[in-house]
Amino acid sequence: KQVVVNTLCEALRRVENGGTIFVEKGTYEISSKTSMDSSAYFLYGKSVSIYGANSAECILLYRCDEELVSDLEPSSKLETFLLASNSNVPVLIKRFTFRNENPAGVNTKFLGVAGGTVQLEDCILECGGSPGSVDGVYTNSRICGSFSADFPPPYLIVRFCVFDRCG
């Protein structure tokens, strides 16, 4: 069954366990702080495959509104694509560029792996040149608090990726 949606966020909400998302070339903003009603990207309890058109032209851009961020408590200034899978099959993320354009004071973690296995392939993680704190991938069940008790420990597989000045 093939379904066409207009946003990556909607695709993540609608995809079923074991499903596949194909993302056309373009720039997709990943931020919970672009507007007051926007939500960050997350994937809970599903093992899916997410394929970008190609690494150079399929960009996941981390850029939040500086005015909204300035009013937040320091602990709320985290930007991440949060993943927690309870399947034995890894979540596959392939052929994307992760790019940070967040202002100083925002802690960016391109991928927050809270549980289960994530496989990252043919990706470029561009952390350099940003005034804020940037990590390519953060694997720690504590990233989602007590909710993580429902998931196996986080595990990451990285194949053919470039990490540009990532912490």
Order of alpha helices (4+ residues) and beta strands (2+ residues): alpha-beta-beta-beta-beta-beta-alpha-beta-beta-beta-beta-beta-beta-beta-beta-beta
